[in-house]
């Protein structure tokens, strides 16, 4: 084999091999530096940890010494106090146990009394509830009865009161006004005077009875007896028209009081013309 052939079969690789060797060297240097730095940090960290551990141990030892000293001082103080009080530690424990037992006994007794009181109160409340239920049932019955009475009263009032927008527009406040109304001839007019405490006074077809007088306030209360029933006109005023219906035809009657004295009132009552005048006895 000739030298020319050898050169062709083995090409020259010297430059490429040199570059690879240089890169390997650089990588080795970098790795060595990383290892050195890592070892330094590891050593530094271990040194700090060792210092901290030593400091921690020292602190723990100091705390233990202080705890031992405190316990010793506390024990000495307790023994001194016990000696000063003339008691030993066993005496203190015995007295404390006795006191605790007494307190527990008192607590159990208080709990027993409280339970008994609660039972008594519950029984009392149950009895009160039963009573209230009974009273409530009676109250419901009374309410139903009251409602019935109220409806009946409303019906009676509807029959008793008058239409205040009607005849009340024509009232006389003085005797002269009354004379004027009489001359009109629209209704019948009957004058009267009522004494407090007297029997009912007949006026036209009804009767009037004065029950109460308040001259200072100009107020009075009177009863109207008509159609076998009594209608109370309570706390009314002077010149206030008092109206009610009466008779088979439900005629509108109207009463007006002129004056209110100490025990006396005067006024008049008007009735429709259709109402026959009463027969004088």
C-alpha positions in Angstrom: 0.0 0.0 0.0 1.4 3.4 -1.1 1.7 6.4 1.1 -0.8 8.2 -1.0 -3.4 5.6 -0.2 -2.7 5.8 3.5 -3.4 9.5 3.4 -6.7 9.1 1.7 -7.9 6.4 4.1 -7.0 8.4 7.3 -8.0 12.0 6.8 -6.4 14.7 9.1 -8.4 15.3 12.3 -5.8 17.3 14.4 -7.6 20.7 14.5 -11.0 19.1 15.6 -9.4 17.1 18.3 -7.7 20.2 19.8 -11.1 22.1 20.1 -12.7 19.1 21.9 -9.8 18.9 24.3 -10.1 22.6 25.1 -13.8 22.3 25.8 -13.3 19.4 28.1 -10.7 21.3 30.1 -13.0 24.3 30.4 -15.8 22.0 31.7 -13.5 20.4 34.2 -12.4 23.8 35.5 -16.0 24.9 35.8 -16.9 21.7 37.6 -14.0 22.0 39.9 -15.0 25.6 40.7 -18.6 24.5 41.4 -17.4 21.7 43.7 -15.1 24.1 45.6 -17.8 26.7 46.0 -20.3 24.0 47.1 -17.8 22.6 49.6 -17.3 26.1 50.9 -21.0 26.8 51.4 -21.5 23.4 53.0 -18.7 24.0 55.4 -20.0 27.5 56.1 -23.5 26.2 56.7 -22.3 23.5 59.0 -20.3 26.0 60.9 -23.3 28.3 61.4 -25.5 25.3 62.4 -22.9 24.2 64.9 -22.8 27.7 66.4 -26.6 27.9 66.5 -26.8 24.5 68.1 -24.2 25.4 70.7 -26.1 28.7 71.4 -29.4 26.8 71.7 -27.9 24.3 74.1 -26.5 27.1 76.1 -29.9 28.8 76.3 -31.7 25.5 77.3 -29.1 24.9 80.0 -29.6 28.5 81.3 -33.4 28.0 81.3 -33.1 24.7 83.1 -30.9 26.2 85.7 -33.3 29.1 86.1 -36.3 26.6 86.4 -34.4 24.5 89.0 -33.6 27.7 90.9 -37.2 28.9 90.7 -38.6 25.6 91.8 -36.1 25.5 94.7 -37.0 29.0 95.8 -40.8 28.2 95.5 -40.4 25.1 97.5 -38.4 26.9 100.1 -41.0 29.7 100.2 -43.9 27.2 100.5 -42.1 25.3 103.3 -41.4 28.6 105.1 -45.0 29.7 104.7 -46.2 26.4 106.0 -43.9 26.6 109.0 -45.0 30.1 109.7 -48.6 29.0 109.6 -47.7 26.0 111.8 -48.7 23.5 109.2 -46.8 20.8 107.2 -47.4 20.1 103.6 -49.5 17.1 104.6 -51.6 19.3 106.7 -52.1 21.7 103.8 -53.2 18.9 101.5 -55.5 17.4 104.1 -57.2 20.8 104.7 -57.4 21.5 101.0 -59.0 18.1 100.4 -61.5 18.7 103.2 -62.3 22.1 101.8 -62.8 20.7 98.3 -65.0 18.0 99.7 -67.1 20.5 101.6 -67.5 22.7 98.5 -68.5 19.6 96.4 -71.1 18.7 99.0 -72.5 22.3 99.0 -72.6 22.2 95.2 -74.5 19.0 95.2 -77.0 20.3 97.8 -77.4 23.5 95.8 -78.0 21.5 92.6 -80.6 19.4 94.4 -82.4 22.5 95.7 -82.3 24.0 92.3 -83.8 20.9 90.6 -86.5 20.8 93.3 -87.3 24.5 92.7 -87.4 24.0 89.0 -89.8 21.0 89.3 -92.0 23.1 91.6 -92.0 26.1 89.2 -92.7 23.8 86.2 -95.6 22.3 88.1 -96.9 25.8 89.0 -96.5 27.0 85.5 -98.3 24.0 84.1 -101.2 24.7 86.5 -101.2 28.3 85.5 -101.3 27.3 81.8 -104.2 25.1 82.4 -106.0 27.9 84.3 -105.2 30.3 81.5 -106.5 27.9 78.9 -109.8 27.5 80.9 -110.1 31.3 81.3 -109.2 31.7 77.6 -112.1 29.4 76.7 -114.4 31.4 78.9 -113.1 34.6 77.4 -113.8 33.3 73.9 -117.3 32.6 74.9 -117.7 36.1 76.5 -116.2 37.7 73.3 -118.7 35.8 71.2 -121.5 36.9 73.5 -120.2 40.5 73.5 -120.1 40.5 69.7 -123.7 39.4 69.6 -124.6 42.1 72.1 -122.6 44.7 70.1 -124.4 43.8 66.9 -127.7 44.1 68.7 -126.7 47.4 70.2 -125.6 48.7 66.7 -129.0 47.8 65.4 -130.7 49.5 68.3 -128.5 52.6 67.8 -129.4 52.6 64.1 -133.0 52.7 65.1 -132.5 55.3 67.9 -130.2 57.9 66.2 -131.5 60.2 63.6 -130.3 61.5 60.3 -128.1 64.5 61.4 -128.2 66.0 57.9 -132.0 66.4 57.9 -134.0 68.2 60.5 -131.0 69.3 62.5 -130.5 72.2 60.0 -133.6 73.8 61.4 -133.0 74.3 65.1 -133.8 77.1 67.5 -131.1 78.3 69.9 -133.4 80.8 71.7 -137.1 81.1 72.4 -137.5 83.7 69.7 -136.0 81.2 67.2 -138.5 78.7 68.5 -141.4 81.0 67.9 -140.2 81.5 64.3 -140.1 77.8 63.7 -143.6 77.4 65.2 -144.9 80.0 62.8 -143.4 78.1 59.9 -145.8 75.2 60.8 -143.5 72.5 59.4 -143.4 70.5 62.7 -144.9 70.3 66.1 -142.9 71.9 68.9 -143.1 71.2 72.7 -141.3 73.2 75.3 -140.2 71.7 78.5 -138.1 72.2 81.7 -136.4 69.2 83.4 -135.2 69.0 87.0 -132.3 66.8 88.0 -133.3 63.8 90.1 -137.0 64.1 89.1 -139.1 61.3 87.6 -139.4 61.1 83.8 -141.4 64.0 82.4 -143.9 63.2 79.5 -143.2 65.3 76.4 -145.4 64.6 73.4 -145.5 60.8 73.0 -142.2 60.1 74.9 -140.7 60.9 78.4 -137.6 62.7 79.3 -135.5 62.4 82.5 -132.5 64.6 83.4 -129.6 62.5 84.9 -126.6 64.8 85.1 -125.8 68.6 84.7 -122.5 70.4 84.4 -123.2 74.2 84.1 -119.5 75.2 83.8 -119.0 73.1 80.6 -122.6 73.5 79.4 -123.0 69.7 79.4 -125.8 67.4 80.5 -127.0 63.8 80.3 -130.6 62.8 79.9 -132.6 59.6 79.2 -135.3 59.4 76.5 -138.0 56.8 77.2 -139.7 55.7 74.0 -141.2 52.5 72.7 -140.7 50.8 76.0 -136.9 51.3 75.9 -134.5 54.0 77.3 -132.1 55.9 75.1 -129.2 57.7 77.0 -128.0 61.0 75.6 -124.7 61.4 77.5 -122.5 64.5 77.9 -124.4 66.6 75.3 -124.1 70.3 74.9 -126.3 73.4 74.6 -128.0 73.8 71.1 -126.8 70.3 70.1 -129.7 68.5 68.3 -130.5 65.1 69.8 -132.3 62.9 67.4 -134.0 59.5 67.6 -136.7 57.5 65.7 -139.8 56.3 67.5 -143.3 55.0 66.8 -144.6 52.5 64.4 -143.7 54.7 61.4 -140.2 55.4 62.7 -140.8 59.2 63.0 -137.9 61.5 63.5 -137.9 63.3 66.9 -135.5 66.0 67.8 -134.6 67.6 71.2 -132.7 70.9 71.6 -131.6 72.2 75.0 -131.6 76.1 75.4 -130.1 76.5 78.9 -128.2 74.5 81.4 -128.4 75.6 85.0 -127.2 74.0 88.3 -130.0 71.4 88.5 -132.2 72.3 85.6 -132.3 72.4 81.8 -134.8 74.0 79.4 -135.5 73.3 75.8 -137.9 71.9 73.3 -138.7 68.8 71.3 -140.0 68.8 67.7 -142.0 66.0 66.0 -143.4 65.5 62.5 -146.9 66.9 61.8 -148.1 63.4 61.2 -147.6 62.6 64.9 -150.9 63.1 66.8 -150.8 65.5 69.7 -151.0 63.6 73.1 -154.3 63.8 75.0 -154.0 65.9 78.1 -155.3 64.3 81.3 
